């Protein structure tokens, strides 16, 4: 199956649709296989080519280990905003994306890190997203930049996070042959994300919902 070369945009439309259906109370057909996924309720590169996430939060939370291949680079701007609460959201969002890369590399869409950093509709959509790559026997490489990250807090305790994704330097590759799928960047290499997160009892900001706009004019260079 041919897929877009961009690191994350390959399944954006599928995931956005799944999340939108879940958010509206629909999407029952999409979630039948995930009924028993922990946390989903509403409430071959060699090992030496991989390295643990170097920027994992250094707090008292017992976080799962995330391994990101050395040929994948995720850049987050800003990494911090100077406010403790905002910075916690930004850090956990970054770990969420690293968890996705880790799950695809391990061919485990329901991995512990994915379930740790997402919940409900966010978890179900993330599992489907990662699963699309795994079913196609594709893995990921290259650089993706997440920019203009802005956090707002709602009265209900949740957090909103908007940001742009520049996937022009990312690509997919065949897991068996390691052949890279690289094509010129286009407007669809730039995506606008609008996420909703909520802090759980352990103090982790989990993704609960997300929408995305591929080719967003707001994110074009």
C-alpha positions in Angstrom: 0.0 0.0 0.0 1.4 3.4 -1.0 1.4 6.0 1.8 2.3 9.6 2.1 5.9 10.1 2.9 5.1 12.4 5.8 5.9 10.8 9.2 2.5 11.3 10.8 0.1 12.6 8.0 -0.2 9.2 6.5 -3.2 8.4 8.6 -4.4 11.8 9.6 -7.7 11.6 7.9 -8.6 8.2 9.3 -7.7 9.3 12.8 -9.5 12.6 12.6 -12.6 10.8 11.4 -12.4 8.2 14.2 -12.0 10.9 16.9 -14.8 13.1 15.5 -17.2 10.1 15.5 -16.2 9.3 19.1 -16.6 12.8 20.2 -20.1 13.0 18.8 -21.1 9.8 20.5 -21.0 7.8 17.3 -18.3 5.6 15.8 -19.6 2.4 17.4 -18.5 0.4 14.5 -14.9 1.7 14.8 -14.6 0.7 18.5 -16.0 -2.8 18.6 -12.6 -4.4 18.6 -11.4 -2.1 21.4 -14.1 -2.7 24.0 -11.7 -4.2 26.6 -8.8 -1.7 26.1 -7.7 -0.4 29.5 -8.3 3.3 29.7 -10.5 3.5 26.7 -13.7 4.1 28.7 -14.9 7.7 28.9 -14.0 8.4 32.5 13.2 -4.2 11.8 15.7 -1.9 13.2 18.2 -3.5 15.5 18.0 -2.7 19.2 21.2 -0.9 19.1 19.7 1.6 16.6 17.2 2.7 19.3 17.5 4.9 22.3 15.1 5.8 25.2 13.4 9.2 25.0 16.1 11.7 26.2 13.5 14.2 27.3 11.2 12.1 29.4 9.8 14.2 32.3 11.9 14.0 35.5 9.1 13.8 38.1 7.8 11.3 40.6 5.4 9.7 38.2 6.1 6.1 37.4 6.2 6.5 33.6 6.5 3.6 31.0 9.8 3.5 29.1 9.6 4.9 25.6 12.1 4.0 22.9 12.4 6.2 19.8 14.5 5.0 16.8 17.6 7.0 16.2 16.4 7.8 12.6 13.3 9.5 14.0 13.6 13.1 15.3 10.7 14.9 17.0 11.2 18.6 17.7 8.8 20.5 19.9 8.7 24.3 20.0 8.4 25.7 22.6 9.4 22.8 24.8 8.3 24.9 27.8 6.5 28.2 28.5 7.8 29.0 32.0 4.6 28.2 33.8 4.5 24.9 35.7 1.0 23.8 34.8 1.4 24.7 31.1 4.8 23.1 31.0 3.3 19.8 32.3 0.8 19.8 29.4 3.5 20.4 26.9 5.7 17.7 28.3 3.0 15.1 28.3 2.0 16.0 24.8 5.5 15.4 23.6 5.6 12.1 25.4 2.3 11.2 23.7 3.9 11.6 20.3 7.0 9.7 21.3 4.6 6.9 22.5 3.1 6.7 19.1 6.5 6.3 17.4 7.4 3.7 20.0 4.2 1.7 19.4 4.6 1.7 15.6 8.2 0.5 15.9 7.2 -2.2 18.3 4.1 -3.1 16.2 2.0 -2.7 19.3 -0.8 -0.1 18.8 -2.2 -0.8 22.3 1.2 -0.4 23.9 1.5 0.7 27.6 2.9 4.2 26.7 0.0 4.8 24.3 -2.5 3.8 27.0 -0.6 5.9 29.5 -0.8 9.2 27.6 -4.2 8.9 26.0 -7.7 8.0 27.1 -11.2 7.5 25.7 -11.7 8.8 22.2 -8.1 9.9 22.1 -6.9 6.4 22.9 -9.2 4.7 20.4 -8.2 7.1 17.6 -4.5 6.7 18.4 -4.7 2.9 18.3 -6.4 3.0 14.9 -3.8 5.5 13.7 -0.8 3.4 14.7 -2.5 0.3 13.5 -2.8 1.7 10.0 1.0 1.8 9.7 1.5 -1.6 11.3 -1.1 -3.3 9.0 0.8 -1.8 6.0 4.1 -3.1 7.4 5.5 0.4 7.4 7.8 2.1 9.9 8.8 5.7 10.3 11.9 7.9 9.9 12.9 11.5 9.4 12.2 14.8 11.3 8.9 16.2 12.4 8.6 19.6 14.0 5.7 20.6 16.2 5.6 24.4 16.4 3.5 27.2 17.8 2.3 25.1 20.8 -0.3 27.0 22.8 -2.1 25.8 25.9 -5.4 27.1 27.3 -7.2 25.9 30.4 -11.0 25.5 30.7 -13.1 25.8 33.8 -13.9 22.1 33.8 -10.2 21.4 34.4 -9.3 20.2 30.9 -6.6 21.8 28.8 -6.7 22.8 25.1 -3.6 22.5 23.0 -3.2 23.8 19.5 0.0 23.4 17.4 1.3 22.9 13.9 3.1 19.9 12.6 5.7 20.3 9.8 6.2 16.8 8.3 8.0 17.9 5.2 11.2 16.1 6.3 9.5 12.9 7.5 8.9 9.7 5.6 7.8 6.2 5.8 9.8 3.1 5.0 9.1 -0.6 4.4 9.8 -2.5 7.6 11.3 -5.5 5.7 13.2 -3.9 2.9 13.9 -0.5 4.7 13.1 1.2 1.4 12.3 4.9 2.0 9.1 6.5 0.6 10.2 10.0 -0.1 8.3 12.6 -2.2 8.5 16.4 -2.4 6.7 18.3 0.4 3.3 19.7 -0.3 0.8 21.8 1.5 -0.5 18.6 3.1 2.8 18.2 4.9 1.7 20.9 7.3 -1.1 20.1 9.7 -3.0 22.0 12.4 -3.9 20.1 15.6 -6.4 21.0 18.2 -6.2 18.6 21.2 -8.1 18.3 24.4 -6.2 16.8 27.5 -7.3 16.0 31.0 -5.1 15.3 34.0 -5.6 11.9 35.6 -5.3 10.9 39.3 -1.5 10.3 38.8 -0.9 13.8 37.5 -0.5 12.8 33.8 -2.1 15.0 31.1 -3.8 12.4 28.8 -5.1 13.1 25.3 -8.9 12.7 25.4 -9.8 14.1 22.0 -8.1 15.6 18.9 -9.0 17.2 15.6 -6.6 18.0 12.7 -6.6 20.0 9.5 -4.2 18.8 6.8 -2.9 21.6 4.6 -3.9 24.2 7.1 -3.1 27.7 5.8 -2.2 28.7 9.4 0.7 26.2 9.4 2.1 26.9 6.0 5.7 28.2 5.9 
